[in-house]
Amino acid sequence: MKKLFMLITLLPLMALAYETWTDPSTGIQWKYTIQSHETVLVGDGRGENPAVNSTVKGAITIPLAIDGKSVTCIGEGAFSDCSELASVAIPTSVVSVGSFAFRNCSGLKTVTIPQNVTSVGKSAFLNCSGLTS
């Protein structure tokens, strides 16, 4: 009974787990969540831990892979409040963009979305007032 109680108590904490990885070419630290042994999503999938620090500026390219796993999803709120983000290139490995993924990215002007993206969540670009393409 004691073990069952501990397991139930720890389950919510386990669900919030995410990993970090620093891109050696840009120095950007990425937060990601493992989906399977082969794929990851950037962010924590819940919008509580964005994929990158909100102070990231300029143009970024989401990596094709992190720690040898293909990046297939942009999590909910993954780039929320990155107001100085100017452009984002999404790799062809990505198939879905979560709700509110780019919310309040007022400086965002361009986003390159590949044809492989089959799902874009609700309000993914909410308050992206500078978005032109």
N, CA, C and O atoms as a Tinker XYZ file with bonds, in Angstrom:
   532  protein
     1  N      0.820000   -1.182000    0.000000    73     2
     2  CA     0.000000    0.000000    0.000000    64     1     3
     3  C      0.869000    1.251000    0.000000    63     2     4     5
     4  O      0.561000    2.214000   -0.703000    81     3
     5  N      1.948000    1.253000    0.777000    73     3     6
     6  CA     2.845000    2.396000    0.850000    64     5     7
     7  C      3.498000    2.667000   -0.506000    63     6     8     9
     8  O      3.632000    3.824000   -0.904000    81     7
     9  N      3.905000    1.613000   -1.219000    73     7    10
    10  CA     4.514000    1.772000   -2.535000    64     9    11
    11  C      3.524000    2.348000   -3.532000    63    10    12    13
    12  O      3.890000    3.186000   -4.355000    81    11
    13  N      2.273000    1.907000   -3.467000    73    11    14
    14  CA     1.241000    2.421000   -4.358000    64    13    15
    15  C      1.017000    3.905000   -4.108000    63    14    16    17
    16  O      0.892000    4.676000   -5.060000    81    15
    17  N      0.965000    4.319000   -2.850000    73    15    18
    18  CA     0.794000    5.726000   -2.507000    64    17    19
    19  C      1.945000    6.558000   -3.061000    63    18    20    21
    20  O      1.720000    7.633000   -3.618000    81    19
    21  N      3.184000    6.069000   -2.913000    73    19    22
    22  CA     4.349000    6.797000   -3.424000    64    21    23
    23  C      4.294000    6.921000   -4.934000    63    22    24    25
    24  O      4.617000    7.977000   -5.478000    81    23
    25  N      3.894000    5.869000   -5.619000    73    23    26
    26  CA     3.793000    5.901000   -7.066000    64    25    27
    27  C      2.749000    6.914000   -7.508000    63    26    28    29
    28  O      3.007000    7.699000   -8.420000    81    27
    29  N      1.587000    6.915000   -6.891000    73    27    30
    30  CA     0.534000    7.858000   -7.244000    64    29    31
    31  C      0.980000    9.284000   -6.952000    63    30    32    33
    32  O      0.651000   10.193000   -7.715000    81    31
    33  N      1.708000    9.500000   -5.886000    73    31    34
    34  CA     2.196000   10.816000   -5.516000    64    33    35
    35  C      3.235000   11.322000   -6.516000    63    34    36    37
    36  O      3.264000   12.514000   -6.822000    81    35
    37  N      4.078000   10.439000   -7.023000    73    35    38
    38  CA     5.145000   10.843000   -7.934000    64    37    39
    39  C      4.718000   10.954000   -9.390000    63    38    40    41
    40  O      5.414000   11.606000  -10.169000    81    39
    41  N      3.621000   10.354000   -9.788000    73    39    42
    42  CA     3.201000   10.379000  -11.188000    64    41    43
    43  C      3.083000   11.789000  -11.759000    63    42    44    45
    44  O      3.594000   12.016000  -12.856000    81    43
    45  N      2.448000   12.745000  -11.096000    73    43    46
    46  CA     2.372000   14.087000  -11.666000    64    45    47
    47  C      3.739000   14.712000  -11.877000    63    46    48    49
    48  O      3.928000   15.433000  -12.856000    81    47
    49  N      4.687000   14.466000  -11.006000    73    47    50
    50  CA     6.028000   15.010000  -11.169000    64    49    51
    51  C      6.731000   14.397000  -12.364000    63    50    52    53
    52  O      7.467000   15.087000  -13.071000    81    51
    53  N      6.520000   13.135000  -12.596000    73    51    54
    54  CA     7.143000   12.456000  -13.721000    64    53    55
    55  C      6.623000   13.008000  -15.034000    63    54    56    57
    56  O      7.383000   13.098000  -15.998000    81    55
    57  N      5.371000   13.375000  -15.106000    73    55    58
    58  CA     4.771000   13.875000  -16.336000    64    57    59
    59  C      5.352000   15.224000  -16.744000    63    58    60    61
    60  O      5.307000   15.577000  -17.923000    81    59
    61  N      5.898000   15.987000  -15.795000    73    59    62
    62  CA     6.436000   17.307000  -16.092000    64    61    63
    63  C      7.912000   17.262000  -16.475000    63    62    64    65
    64  O      8.501000   18.306000  -16.754000    81    63
    65  N      8.513000   16.099000  -16.495000    73    63    66
    66  CA     9.932000   15.967000  -16.778000    64    65    67
    67  C     10.251000   16.398000  -18.199000    63    66    68    69
    68  O      9.522000   16.087000  -19.140000    81    67
    69  N     11.343000   17.112000  -18.332000    73    67    70
    70  CA    11.851000   17.479000  -19.642000    64    69    71
    71  C     13.364000   17.458000  -19.565000    63    70    72    73
    72  O     13.943000   17.463000  -18.479000    81    71
    73  N     13.988000   17.435000  -20.710000    73    71    74
    74  CA    15.442000   17.398000  -20.806000    64    73    75
    75  C     15.932000   18.733000  -21.364000    63    74    76    77
    76  O     15.142000   19.514000  -21.895000    81    75
    77  N     17.220000   18.989000  -21.246000    73    75    78
    78  CA    17.805000   20.173000  -21.878000    64    77    79
    79  C     18.970000   19.735000  -22.764000    63    78    80    81
    80  O     19.644000   18.740000  -22.493000    81    79
    81  N     19.182000   20.493000  -23.810000    73    79    82
    82  CA    20.261000   20.227000  -24.765000    64    81    83
    83  C     20.727000   21.565000  -25.299000    63    82    84    85
    84  O     19.905000   22.420000  -25.628000    81    83
    85  N     22.025000   21.759000  -25.389000    73    83    86
    86  CA    22.576000   23.000000  -25.933000    64    85    87
    87  C     23.101000   22.744000  -27.332000    63    86    88    89
    88  O     23.941000   21.869000  -27.546000    81    87
    89  N     22.597000   23.518000  -28.278000    73    87    90
    90  CA    23.022000   23.407000  -29.667000    64    89    91
    91  C     24.455000   23.932000  -29.758000    63    90    92    93
    92  O     24.693000   25.109000  -29.487000    81    91
    93  N     25.409000   23.083000  -30.135000    73    91    94
    94  CA    26.811000   23.518000  -30.168000    64    93    95
    95  C     27.091000   24.612000  -31.199000    63    94    96    97
    96  O     28.049000   25.370000  -31.046000    81    95
    97  N     26.276000   24.704000  -32.238000    73    95    98
    98  CA    26.531000   25.712000  -33.277000    64    97    99
    99  C     25.959000   27.084000  -32.938000    63    98   100   101
   100  O     26.440000   28.091000  -33.457000    81    99
   101  N     24.938000   27.147000  -32.077000    73    99   102
   102  CA    24.317000   28.439000  -31.755000    64   101   103
   103  C     24.421000   28.810000  -30.283000    63   102   104   105
   104  O     24.281000   29.979000  -29.925000    81   103
   105  N     24.665000   27.824000  -29.433000    73   103   106
   106  CA    24.702000   28.070000  -28.001000    64   105   107
   107  C     23.321000   28.160000  -27.360000    63   106   108   109
   108  O     23.214000   28.388000  -26.155000    81   107
   109  N     22.265000   27.985000  -28.150000    73   107   110
   110  CA    20.905000   28.049000  -27.619000    64   109   111
   111  C     20.622000   26.778000  -26.833000    63   110   112   113
   112  O     20.853000   25.668000  -27.314000    81   111
   113  N     20.117000   26.957000  -25.609000    73   111   114
   114  CA    19.724000   25.815000  -24.800000    64   113   115
   115  C     18.256000   25.503000  -25.077000    63   114   116   117
   116  O     17.389000   26.365000  -24.932000    81   115
   117  N     17.988000   24.267000  -25.475000    73   115   118
   118  CA    16.641000   23.808000  -25.810000    64   117   119
   119  C     16.092000   22.917000  -24.707000    63   118   120   121
   120  O     16.809000   22.076000  -24.164000    81   119
   121  N     14.838000   23.102000  -24.385000    73   119   122
   122  CA    14.128000   22.186000  -23.495000    64   121   123
   123  C     13.281000   21.295000  -24.390000    63   122   124   125
   124  O     12.645000   21.776000  -25.327000    81   123
   125  N     13.270000   20.004000  -24.105000    73   123   126
   126  CA    12.513000   19.079000  -24.935000    64   125   127
   127  C     11.971000   17.939000  -24.095000    63   126   128   129
   128  O     12.446000   17.671000  -22.991000    81   127
   129  N     10.973000   17.278000  -24.642000    73   127   130
   130  CA    10.349000   16.150000  -23.975000    64   129   131
   131  C     10.424000   14.949000  -24.905000    63   130   132   133
   132  O     10.074000   15.044000  -26.081000    81   131
   133  N     10.879000   13.822000  -24.377000    73   131   134
   134  CA    10.979000   12.607000  -25.183000    64   133   135
   135  C      9.579000   12.041000  -25.391000    63   134   136   137
   136  O      8.835000   11.831000  -24.434000    81   135
   137  N      9.228000   11.797000  -26.659000    73   135   138
   138  CA     7.941000   11.194000  -26.984000    64   137   139
   139  C      8.067000    9.689000  -27.135000    63   138   140   141
   140  O      7.207000    8.935000  -26.679000    81   139
   141  N      9.128000    9.261000  -27.769000    73   139   142
   142  CA     9.396000    7.835000  -27.952000    64   141   143
   143  C     10.913000    7.673000  -27.996000    63   142   144   145
   144  O     11.645000    8.648000  -27.826000    81   143
   145  N     11.381000    6.470000  -28.219000    73   143   146
   146  CA    12.824000    6.276000  -28.277000    64   145   147
   147  C     13.446000    6.935000  -29.500000    63   146   148   149
   148  O     14.670000    7.018000  -29.597000    81   147
   149  N     12.616000    7.410000  -30.445000    73   147   150
   150  CA    13.132000    8.017000  -31.671000    64   149   151
   151  C     12.737000    9.468000  -31.869000    63   150   152   153
   152  O     13.313000   10.141000  -32.724000    81   151
   153  N     11.759000    9.984000  -31.098000    73   151   154
   154  CA    11.251000   11.334000  -31.365000    64   153   155
   155  C     11.130000   12.185000  -30.096000    63   154   156   157
   156  O     10.996000   11.672000  -28.985000    81   155
   157  N     11.181000   13.506000  -30.307000    73   155   158
   158  CA    11.007000   14.461000  -29.217000    64   157   159
   159  C     10.111000   15.613000  -29.676000    63   158   160   161
   160  O      9.915000   15.832000  -30.872000    81   159
   161  N      9.575000   16.338000  -28.699000    73   159   162
   162  CA     8.909000   17.603000  -28.990000    64   161   163
   163  C      9.678000   18.684000  -28.262000    63   162   164   165
   164  O     10.201000   18.445000  -27.174000    81   163
   165  N      9.758000   19.881000  -28.849000    73   163   166
   166  CA    10.441000   20.980000  -28.175000    64   165   167
   167  C      9.464000   21.621000  -27.200000    63   166   168   169
   168  O      8.290000   21.815000  -27.515000    81   167
   169  N      9.965000   21.950000  -26.007000    73   167   170
   170  CA     9.142000   22.425000  -24.911000    64   169   171
   171  C      8.775000   21.244000  -24.028000    63   170   172   173
   172  O      9.273000   20.134000  -24.214000    81   171
   173  N      7.905000   21.496000  -23.074000    73   171   174
   174  CA     7.511000   20.395000  -22.189000    64   173   175
   175  C      6.167000   19.788000  -22.574000    63   174   176   177
   176  O      5.703000   18.846000  -21.931000    81   175
   177  N      5.541000   20.324000  -23.623000    73   175   178
   178  CA     4.266000   19.783000  -24.091000    64   177   179
   179  C      3.069000   20.313000  -23.327000    63   178   180   181
   180  O      1.927000   20.042000  -23.697000    81   179
   181  N      3.318000   21.071000  -22.259000    73   179   182
   182  CA     2.234000   21.616000  -21.441000    64   181   183
   183  C      2.220000   23.141000  -21.435000    63   182   184   185
   184  O      1.289000   23.746000  -20.903000    81   183
   185  N      3.228000   23.763000  -22.012000    73   183   186
   186  CA     3.314000   25.213000  -22.020000    64   185   187
   187  C      3.877000   25.801000  -20.742000    63   186   188   189
   188  O      3.874000   27.020000  -20.570000    81   187
   189  N      4.357000   24.965000  -19.849000    73   187   190
   190  CA     4.890000   25.451000  -18.578000    64   189   191
   191  C      6.392000   25.723000  -18.641000    63   190   192   193
   192  O      6.904000   26.532000  -17.867000    81   191
   193  N      7.091000   25.068000  -19.539000    73   191   194
   194  CA     8.525000   25.253000  -19.722000    64   193   195
   195  C      8.789000   25.433000  -21.210000    63   194   196   197
   196  O      8.869000   24.454000  -21.952000    81   195
   197  N      8.925000   26.690000  -21.650000    73   195   198
   198  CA     9.141000   26.948000  -23.082000    64   197   199
   199  C     10.376000   26.234000  -23.622000    63   198   200   201
   200  O     11.259000   25.834000  -22.864000    81   199
   201  N     10.421000   26.084000  -24.923000    73   199   202
   202  CA    11.528000   25.390000  -25.576000    64   201   203
   203  C     12.845000   26.128000  -25.429000    63   202   204   205
   204  O     13.901000   25.504000  -25.336000    81   203
   205  N     12.791000   27.449000  -25.409000    73   203   206
   206  CA    13.996000   28.274000  -25.295000    64   205   207
   207  C     13.736000   29.391000  -24.288000    63   206   208   209
   208  O     12.593000   29.644000  -23.907000    81   207
   209  N     14.800000   30.048000  -23.868000    73   207   210
   210  CA    14.672000   31.186000  -22.976000    64   209   211
   211  C     13.959000   32.313000  -23.721000    63   210   212   213
   212  O     14.226000   32.526000  -24.903000    81   211
   213  N     13.072000   33.027000  -23.064000    73   211   214
   214  CA    12.280000   34.083000  -23.723000    64   213   215
   215  C     13.137000   35.253000  -24.189000    63   214   216   217
   216  O     12.632000   36.129000  -24.892000    81   215
   217  N     14.411000   35.298000  -23.823000    73   215   218
   218  CA    15.288000   36.382000  -24.263000    64   217   219
   219  C     15.996000   36.076000  -25.588000    63   218   220   221
   220  O     16.790000   36.887000  -26.063000    81   219
   221  N     15.715000   34.918000  -26.184000    73   219   222
   222  CA    16.326000   34.573000  -27.470000    64   221   223
   223  C     15.920000   35.627000  -28.501000    63   222   224   225
   224  O     14.752000   36.003000  -28.595000    81   223
   225  N     16.904000   36.095000  -29.272000    73   223   226
   226  CA    16.657000   37.172000  -30.238000    64   225   227
   227  C     16.974000   36.723000  -31.656000    63   226   228   229
   228  O     17.747000   35.790000  -31.872000    81   227
   229  N     16.361000   37.408000  -32.619000    73   227   230
   230  CA    16.702000   37.224000  -34.017000    64   229   231
   231  C     16.098000   35.985000  -34.653000    63   230   232   233
   232  O     14.978000   35.578000  -34.344000    81   231
   233  N     16.877000   35.403000  -35.549000    73   231   234
   234  CA    16.427000   34.244000  -36.324000    64   233   235
   235  C     16.913000   32.955000  -35.673000    63   234   236   237
   236  O     18.068000   32.852000  -35.262000    81   235
   237  N     16.027000   31.981000  -35.585000    73   235   238
   238  CA    16.436000   30.669000  -35.092000    64   237   239
   239  C     15.925000   29.583000  -36.035000    63   238   240   241
   240  O     14.927000   29.753000  -36.735000    81   239
   241  N     16.625000   28.492000  -36.027000    73   239   242
   242  CA    16.207000   27.301000  -36.750000    64   241   243
   243  C     16.014000   26.199000  -35.716000    63   242   244   245
   244  O     16.935000   25.868000  -34.969000    81   243
   245  N     14.826000   25.641000  -35.680000    73   243   246
   246  CA    14.572000   24.527000  -34.770000    64   245   247
   247  C     15.395000   23.348000  -35.273000    63   246   248   249
   248  O     15.365000   23.042000  -36.465000    81   247
   249  N     16.123000   22.688000  -34.392000    73   247   250
   250  CA    16.970000   21.583000  -34.857000    64   249   251
   251  C     16.161000   20.413000  -35.433000    63   250   252   253
   252  O     15.050000   20.130000  -34.984000    81   251
   253  N     16.727000   19.757000  -36.410000    73   251   254
   254  CA    16.130000   18.575000  -37.024000    64   253   255
   255  C     16.104000   17.417000  -36.026000    63   254   256   257
   256  O     15.183000   16.600000  -36.024000    81   255
   257  N     17.129000   17.363000  -35.183000    73   255   258
   258  CA    17.229000   16.302000  -34.179000    64   257   259
   259  C     17.887000   16.860000  -32.921000    63   258   260   261
   260  O     18.701000   17.781000  -32.984000    81   259
   261  N     17.520000   16.287000  -31.786000    73   259   262
   262  CA    18.121000   16.622000  -30.495000    64   261   263
   263  C     18.538000   15.310000  -29.844000    63   262   264   265
   264  O     17.737000   14.387000  -29.701000    81   263
   265  N     19.803000   15.246000  -29.455000    73   263   266
   266  CA    20.340000   14.028000  -28.834000    64   265   267
   267  C     20.035000   12.774000  -29.649000    63   266   268   269
   268  O     19.739000   11.718000  -29.088000    81   267
   269  N     20.109000   12.895000  -30.978000    73   267   270
   270  CA    19.905000   11.759000  -31.859000    64   269   271
   271  C     18.453000   11.377000  -32.098000    63   270   272   273
   272  O     18.173000   10.380000  -32.763000    81   271
   273  N     17.516000   12.175000  -31.551000    73   271   274
   274  CA    16.089000   11.890000  -31.736000    64   273   275
   275  C     15.479000   12.973000  -32.611000    63   274   276   277
   276  O     15.764000   14.158000  -32.432000    81   275
   277  N     14.648000   12.570000  -33.548000    73   275   278
   278  CA    14.021000   13.487000  -34.490000    64   277   279
   279  C     13.030000   14.414000  -33.782000    63   278   280   281
   280  O     12.216000   13.958000  -32.979000    81   279
   281  N     13.099000   15.706000  -34.079000    73   279   282
   282  CA    12.142000   16.672000  -33.529000    64   281   283
   283  C     10.892000   16.609000  -34.398000    63   282   284   285
   284  O     10.923000   16.998000  -35.566000    81   283
   285  N      9.787000   16.117000  -33.829000    73   283   286
   286  CA     8.558000   15.932000  -34.611000    64   285   287
   287  C      7.431000   16.888000  -34.227000    63   286   288   289
   288  O      6.473000   17.048000  -34.983000    81   287
   289  N      7.537000   17.521000  -33.064000    73   287   290
   290  CA     6.460000   18.404000  -32.606000    64   289   291
   291  C      7.016000   19.649000  -31.928000    63   290   292   293
   292  O      8.064000   19.624000  -31.282000    81   291
   293  N      6.283000   20.724000  -32.097000    73   291   294
   294  CA     6.534000   21.942000  -31.332000    64   293   295
   295  C      5.444000   21.958000  -30.273000    63   294   296   297
   296  O      4.260000   22.039000  -30.597000    81   295
   297  N      5.837000   21.881000  -29.027000    73   295   298
   298  CA     4.888000   21.745000  -27.930000    64   297   299
   299  C      4.049000   22.988000  -27.674000    63   298   300   301
   300  O      4.342000   24.073000  -28.176000    81   299
   301  N      3.012000   22.807000  -26.892000    73   299   302
   302  CA     2.128000   23.899000  -26.495000    64   301   303
   303  C      2.947000   25.000000  -25.818000    63   302   304   305
   304  O      3.713000   24.734000  -24.892000    81   303
   305  N      2.777000   26.237000  -26.290000    73   303   306
   306  CA     3.461000   27.381000  -25.698000    64   305   307
   307  C      4.972000   27.345000  -25.791000    63   306   308   309
   308  O      5.649000   28.026000  -25.021000    81   307
   309  N      5.516000   26.574000  -26.707000    73   307   310
   310  CA     6.966000   26.353000  -26.779000    64   309   311
   311  C      7.782000   27.630000  -26.951000    63   310   312   313
   312  O      8.906000   27.708000  -26.454000    81   311
   313  N      7.247000   28.621000  -27.636000    73   311   314
   314  CA     7.972000   29.873000  -27.850000    64   313   315
   315  C      7.206000   31.080000  -27.318000    63   314   316   317
   316  O      7.499000   32.214000  -27.698000    81   315
   317  N      6.239000   30.852000  -26.455000    73   315   318
   318  CA     5.436000   31.940000  -25.895000    64   317   319
   319  C      6.323000   33.006000  -25.261000    63   318   320   321
   320  O      7.287000   32.714000  -24.554000    81   319
   321  N      5.958000   34.249000  -25.542000    73   319   322
   322  CA     6.611000   35.416000  -24.942000    64   321   323
   323  C      8.046000   35.645000  -25.401000    63   322   324   325
   324  O      8.790000   36.381000  -24.753000    81   323
   325  N      8.444000   35.030000  -26.502000    73   323   326
   326  CA     9.762000   35.311000  -27.089000    64   325   327
   327  C      9.586000   36.533000  -28.000000    63   326   328   329
   328  O      9.603000   36.416000  -29.226000    81   327
   329  N      9.421000   37.685000  -27.389000    73   327   330
   330  CA     9.043000   38.900000  -28.126000    64   329   331
   331  C     10.123000   39.422000  -29.056000    63   330   332   333
   332  O      9.823000   40.212000  -29.951000    81   331
   333  N     11.374000   39.006000  -28.874000    73   331   334
   334  CA    12.450000   39.482000  -29.742000    64   333   335
   335  C     12.856000   38.464000  -30.796000    63   334   336   337
   336  O     13.862000   38.634000  -31.485000    81   335
   337  N     12.069000   37.413000  -30.913000    73   335   338
   338  CA    12.281000   36.412000  -31.954000    64   337   339
   339  C     11.818000   37.014000  -33.277000    63   338   340   341
   340  O     10.676000   37.463000  -33.374000    81   339
   341  N     12.674000   37.034000  -34.298000    73   339   342
   342  CA    12.338000   37.669000  -35.576000    64   341   343
   343  C     11.869000   36.665000  -36.624000    63   342   344   345
   344  O     10.944000   36.948000  -37.385000    81   343
   345  N     12.498000   35.502000  -36.666000    73   343   346
   346  CA    12.087000   34.492000  -37.636000    64   345   347
   347  C     12.398000   33.100000  -37.104000    63   346   348   349
   348  O     13.321000   32.896000  -36.316000    81   347
   349  N     11.582000   32.141000  -37.573000    73   347   350
   350  CA    11.737000   30.754000  -37.153000    64   349   351
   351  C     11.661000   29.859000  -38.381000    63   350   352   353
   352  O     10.745000   29.979000  -39.194000    81   351
   353  N     12.623000   28.970000  -38.505000    73   351   354
   354  CA    12.591000   27.958000  -39.554000    64   353   355
   355  C     12.302000   26.619000  -38.882000    63   354   356   357
   356  O     13.033000   26.182000  -37.993000    81   355
   357  N     11.230000   25.982000  -39.321000    73   355   358
   358  CA    10.808000   24.702000  -38.762000    64   357   359
   359  C     11.328000   23.591000  -39.672000    63   358   360   361
   360  O     11.121000   23.654000  -40.884000    81   359
   361  N     11.994000   22.581000  -39.126000    73   359   362
   362  CA    12.550000   21.523000  -39.972000    64   361   363
   363  C     11.462000   20.598000  -40.542000    63   362   364   365
   364  O     10.338000   20.560000  -40.042000    81   363
   365  N     11.813000   19.871000  -41.573000    73   363   366
   366  CA    10.868000   18.966000  -42.241000    64   365   367
   367  C     10.452000   17.794000  -41.371000    63   366   368   369
   368  O      9.477000   17.112000  -41.685000    81   367
   369  N     11.168000   17.547000  -40.288000    73   367   370
   370  CA    10.803000   16.444000  -39.391000    64   369   371
   371  C      9.555000   16.766000  -38.566000    63   370   372   373
   372  O      8.899000   15.851000  -38.068000    81   371
   373  N      9.218000   18.037000  -38.414000    73   371   374
   374  CA     8.086000   18.454000  -37.587000    64   373   375
   375  C      6.768000   18.206000  -38.314000    63   374   376   377
   376  O      6.612000   18.565000  -39.481000    81   375
   377  N      5.817000   17.584000  -37.603000    73   375   378
   378  CA     4.492000   17.312000  -38.172000    64   377   379
   379  C      3.372000   18.065000  -37.461000    63   378   380   381
   380  O      2.265000   18.166000  -37.990000    81   379
   381  N      3.649000   18.602000  -36.256000    73   379   382
   382  CA     2.601000   19.352000  -35.569000    64   381   383
   383  C      3.165000   20.523000  -34.763000    63   382   384   385
   384  O      4.282000   20.482000  -34.247000    81   383
   385  N      2.339000   21.563000  -34.682000    73   383   386
   386  CA     2.649000   22.766000  -33.919000    64   385   387
   387  C      1.564000   22.893000  -32.862000    63   386   388   389
   388  O      0.379000   22.929000  -33.194000    81   387
   389  N      1.949000   22.961000  -31.606000    73   387   390
   390  CA     0.987000   22.994000  -30.511000    64   389   391
   391  C      0.253000   24.313000  -30.360000    63   390   392   393
   392  O      0.650000   25.331000  -30.927000    81   391
   393  N     -0.823000   24.282000  -29.588000    73   391   394
   394  CA    -1.599000   25.477000  -29.282000    64   393   395
   395  C     -0.713000   26.518000  -28.606000    63   394   396   397
   396  O      0.140000   26.186000  -27.783000    81   395
   397  N     -0.926000   27.765000  -28.961000    73   395   398
   398  CA    -0.214000   28.902000  -28.362000    64   397   399
   399  C      1.297000   28.808000  -28.506000    63   398   400   401
   400  O      2.028000   29.444000  -27.746000    81   399
   401  N      1.775000   28.028000  -29.462000    73   399   402
   402  CA     3.215000   27.788000  -29.612000    64   401   403
   403  C      4.023000   29.075000  -29.733000    63   402   404   405
   404  O      5.119000   29.165000  -29.179000    81   403
   405  N      3.508000   30.066000  -30.442000    73   403   406
   406  CA     4.234000   31.320000  -30.650000    64   405   407
   407  C      3.485000   32.520000  -30.068000    63   406   408   409
   408  O      3.684000   33.649000  -30.517000    81   407
   409  N      2.639000   32.290000  -29.088000    73   407   410
   410  CA     1.835000   33.355000  -28.470000    64   409   411
   411  C      2.737000   34.485000  -27.961000    63   410   412   413
   412  O      3.766000   34.252000  -27.327000    81   411
   413  N      2.314000   35.704000  -28.261000    73   411   414
   414  CA     2.990000   36.925000  -27.792000    64   413   415
   415  C      4.403000   37.092000  -28.346000    63   414   416   417
   416  O      5.248000   37.719000  -27.708000    81   415
   417  N      4.659000   36.542000  -29.517000    73   415   418
   418  CA     5.950000   36.757000  -30.180000    64   417   419
   419  C      5.780000   37.972000  -31.095000    63   418   420   421
   420  O      5.749000   37.842000  -32.319000    81   419
   421  N      5.672000   39.144000  -30.490000    73   419   422
   422  CA     5.334000   40.368000  -31.226000    64   421   423
   423  C      6.373000   40.762000  -32.269000    63   422   424   425
   424  O      6.028000   41.419000  -33.250000    81   423
   425  N      7.629000   40.383000  -32.086000    73   423   426
   426  CA     8.669000   40.711000  -33.051000    64   425   427
   427  C      8.790000   39.711000  -34.191000    63   426   428   429
   428  O      9.560000   39.923000  -35.128000    81   427
   429  N      8.032000   38.624000  -34.113000    73   427   430
   430  CA     8.113000   37.571000  -35.132000    64   429   431
   431  C      7.568000   38.078000  -36.460000    63   430   432   433
   432  O      6.418000   38.508000  -36.547000    81   431
   433  N      8.411000   38.023000  -37.499000    73   431   434
   434  CA     8.008000   38.498000  -38.822000    64   433   435
   435  C      7.755000   37.356000  -39.799000    63   434   436   437
   436  O      6.812000   37.409000  -40.589000    81   435
   437  N      8.593000   36.327000  -39.745000    73   435   438
   438  CA     8.442000   35.214000  -40.679000    64   437   439
   439  C      8.594000   33.864000  -39.983000    63   438   440   441
   440  O      9.384000   33.695000  -39.054000    81   439
   441  N      7.805000   32.915000  -40.472000    73   439   442
   442  CA     7.894000   31.532000  -40.003000    64   441   443
   443  C      7.882000   30.651000  -41.242000    63   442   444   445
   444  O      6.989000   30.769000  -42.081000    81   443
   445  N      8.857000   29.781000  -41.360000    73   443   446
   446  CA     8.912000   28.848000  -42.468000    64   445   447
   447  C      8.343000   27.521000  -41.986000    63   446   448   449
   448  O      8.939000   26.837000  -41.154000    81   447
   449  N      7.174000   27.169000  -42.525000    73   447   450
   450  CA     6.487000   25.940000  -42.128000    64   449   451
   451  C      6.552000   24.941000  -43.285000    63   450   452   453
   452  O      6.032000   25.215000  -44.367000    81   451
   453  N      7.180000   23.795000  -43.068000    73   451   454
   454  CA     7.282000   22.811000  -44.155000    64   453   455
   455  C      5.941000   22.122000  -44.425000    63   454   456   457
   456  O      5.039000   22.155000  -43.588000    81   455
   457  N      5.819000   21.501000  -45.597000    73   455   458
   458  CA     4.592000   20.796000  -45.987000    64   457   459
   459  C      4.266000   19.629000  -45.064000    63   458   460   461
   460  O      3.108000   19.219000  -44.974000    81   459
   461  N      5.263000   19.092000  -44.383000    73   459   462
   462  CA     5.036000   17.942000  -43.490000    64   461   463
   463  C      4.153000   18.284000  -42.298000    63   462   464   465
   464  O      3.570000   17.385000  -41.692000    81   463
   465  N      4.040000   19.580000  -41.945000    73   463   466
   466  CA     3.218000   19.974000  -40.805000    64   465   467
   467  C      1.758000   19.761000  -41.180000    63   466   468   469
   468  O      1.238000   20.402000  -42.094000    81   467
   469  N      1.104000   18.854000  -40.462000    73   467   470
   470  CA    -0.291000   18.517000  -40.754000    64   469   471
   471  C     -1.258000   19.046000  -39.709000    63   470   472   473
   472  O     -2.474000   18.972000  -39.886000    81   471
   473  N     -0.710000   19.586000  -38.606000    73   471   474
   474  CA    -1.567000   20.059000  -37.529000    64   473   475
   475  C     -0.978000   21.321000  -36.898000    63   474   476   477
   476  O      0.188000   21.350000  -36.504000    81   475
   477  N     -1.810000   22.363000  -36.812000    73   475   478
   478  CA    -1.419000   23.592000  -36.127000    64   477   479
   479  C     -2.478000   23.849000  -35.070000    63   478   480   481
   480  O     -3.660000   23.991000  -35.385000    81   479
   481  N     -2.057000   23.908000  -33.824000    73   479   482
   482  CA    -2.980000   24.058000  -32.707000    64   481   483
   483  C     -3.642000   25.414000  -32.622000    63   482   484   485
   484  O     -3.232000   26.373000  -33.276000    81   483
   485  N     -4.662000   25.471000  -31.814000    73   483   486
   486  CA    -5.458000   26.674000  -31.589000    64   485   487
   487  C     -4.562000   27.828000  -31.143000    63   486   488   489
   488  O     -3.703000   27.673000  -30.275000    81   487
   489  N     -4.784000   28.971000  -31.752000    73   487   490
   490  CA    -4.104000   30.227000  -31.396000    64   489   491
   491  C     -2.582000   30.102000  -31.393000    63   490   492   493
   492  O     -1.905000   30.735000  -30.583000    81   491
   493  N     -2.056000   29.300000  -32.284000    73   491   494
   494  CA    -0.603000   29.072000  -32.339000    64   493   495
   495  C      0.165000   30.379000  -32.546000    63   494   496   497
   496  O      1.299000   30.505000  -32.085000    81   495
   497  N     -0.433000   31.339000  -33.225000    73   495   498
   498  CA     0.254000   32.614000  -33.509000    64   497   499
   499  C     -0.491000   33.794000  -32.899000    63   498   500   501
   500  O     -0.476000   34.887000  -33.466000    81   499
   501  N     -1.135000   33.599000  -31.768000    73   499   502
   502  CA    -1.893000   34.631000  -31.080000    64   501   503
   503  C     -0.978000   35.789000  -30.674000    63   502   504   505
   504  O      0.079000   35.581000  -30.078000    81   503
   505  N     -1.397000   37.001000  -31.005000    73   503   506
   506  CA    -0.653000   38.242000  -30.678000    64   505   507
   507  C      0.710000   38.320000  -31.336000    63   506   508   509
   508  O      1.641000   38.896000  -30.774000    81   507
   509  N      0.836000   37.745000  -32.520000    73   507   510
   510  CA     2.053000   37.880000  -33.313000    64   509   511
   511  C      1.828000   39.035000  -34.294000    63   510   512   513
   512  O      1.695000   38.829000  -35.500000    81   511
   513  N      1.789000   40.233000  -33.755000    73   511   514
   514  CA     1.387000   41.406000  -34.522000    64   513   515
   515  C      2.342000   41.772000  -35.662000    63   514   516   517
   516  O      1.932000   42.449000  -36.605000    81   515
   517  N      3.595000   41.343000  -35.596000    73   515   518
   518  CA     4.561000   41.660000  -36.644000    64   517   519
   519  C      4.628000   40.615000  -37.743000    63   518   520   521
   520  O      5.377000   40.790000  -38.704000    81   519
   521  N      3.869000   39.535000  -37.631000    73   519   522
   522  CA     3.969000   38.428000  -38.586000    64   521   523
   523  C      3.492000   38.849000  -39.970000    63   522   524   525
   524  O      2.356000   39.292000  -40.141000    81   523
   525  N      4.389000   38.703000  -40.970000    73   523   526
   526  CA     4.073000   39.068000  -42.348000    64   525   527
   527  C      4.074000   37.876000  -43.287000    63   526   528   529
   528  O      3.391000   37.900000  -44.312000    81   527
   529  N      4.830000   36.828000  -42.959000    73   527   530
   530  CA     4.829000   35.650000  -43.849000    64   529   531
   531  C      5.208000   34.402000  -43.079000    63   530   532
   532  O      5.262000   33.315000  -43.654000    81   531
